[in-house]
Amino acid sequence: MSLIASKTCIITNPSARGNRARFFLEQRQEWGQMGVIMETSGPGDAEKLASEAIQSGFTTVIAAGGDGTVYEVLNGLLSTNVDCDKYRLGVLPLGTVNVFAKELGFSMNIARCQEVLYKGVSRNIDLPIVRFKKDSLEKRRYFVQLAGAGLDAFAIQEVNSKMKKQFGPIAYVAAGLKVLGKTLPQIQCHTAEGMQVEGKLVLLGNGAFYGGRFRVFPDANLDDGLIHAIVFQDVKWFQLPWRGIGLFLNKLHTQSGVTYLKSTSLELKSEELAFFELEGEVVGQLPANFQMSSKKLQVIVPD
């Protein structure tokens, strides 16, 4: 079903970096013919705008930005009482890494993305939900691509918006190296099937990709009904070359000291202070329950 301009809104992060973001701004008038453009002005705005858009009758919401923008828009959509089958999510990759867009098969060429979005071919994907406590209150958040706890969450905390704009993905690599010098908390991972594994780094995936085009979860599919997890027993400097080779060869999950899990539900705990992230955004502290929800989300994909 092709886009209907009067029923489509495009939520964009004007601070998104790079040539794609600049191209989008230059073509703003043309994009405005595809739908109503709404700009965010700070953290949390995309979520609020997405919620308001759905409640105002829009049936297609396009997240124009990075994975953080997608994350906010997603949770804005799902914060409403409108059934998931009444709307679709579109993605225009303008961010730093754009993992979800790559998972869906989008080109990083904006003109090609525009063609895909205009055609409006869609598919249903799984929606994992995370339940945790914040300030003694029960919270829940959704994600579509990836999550993590331990080293990667601590590294993300080291990266600010200025670093992302200036250095792109390299900012995360540098932050990860910095965090390696610190004492990391031990994380316990419990699956619904009774498996228990401990480690310093836990990566969770709804899809196969993590950190770009690296297939960290090679068996994962966005509609397989499972959350995939990789647990690293330890993370040390001397392991980096070997881990790097495994990452580039898509064999990370087969290496020693690494456990690959699949489940409909995982509980992450730690006796120490440990954070978790969703789509590259630090969201809260452990413990947290990651579970596959019964909801399905319609997303626009290349045909």
ZIKAPE-V547570 format. One record per backbone hydrogen bond with DSSP energy under -1.0 kcal/mol. CO is the residue of the C=O (numbers start at 0). NH is the residue of the N-H. Records with the same first field share a line. If there is no record, write none. Layout:
CO=NH, NH
This chain:
3=6
4=7
6=58, 59
7=35
8=61
9=37
10=63
11=39
12=15
17=21
18=22
19=23
20=24
21=25
22=26
24=27
26=30
27=31
29=32
30=33
35=9
37=11
41=44
43=47
44=48
45=49
46=50
47=51
48=52
49=53
50=54
51=55
52=57
53=56
58=87
59=8
60=89
61=10
62=91
63=12
64=93, 94
65=69
66=70
67=71
68=72
69=73
70=74
71=75
72=76
73=77
76=79
82=85
83=86
87=60
88=299
89=62
91=64
97=101
98=102
99=103
100=105
108=112
109=113
110=114
111=115
112=116
113=117
114=118
115=119
117=2
120=300
122=298
124=296
126=292
127=142
128=290
129=140
130=288
131=138
133=136
136=133
138=131
140=129
144=205, 206
145=278
146=203
147=276
148=201
149=153
150=154
151=155
152=156
154=157
155=158
159=163
160=164
161=165
162=166
163=167
166=169
167=170
168=172
169=173
170=174
171=175
172=176
173=177
174=178
175=179
177=180
178=181
186=198
187=268
188=196
189=266
190=193
194=190
196=188
198=186
199=150
200=231
201=148
202=229
203=146
204=227
207=216
213=209, 215
216=219
220=223
221=125
226=262
227=204
228=260
229=202
230=258
231=199, 200
235=238
236=239
238=242
239=243
240=244
241=245
242=246
243=247
244=248
245=250, 251
246=249
250=253
251=254
254=257
256=232
258=230
260=228
262=226
263=291
264=191
265=289
266=189
267=287
268=187
273=285
274=149
275=282, 283
276=147
277=280
280=277
283=275
287=267
288=130
289=265
290=128
296=124
297=88
298=122
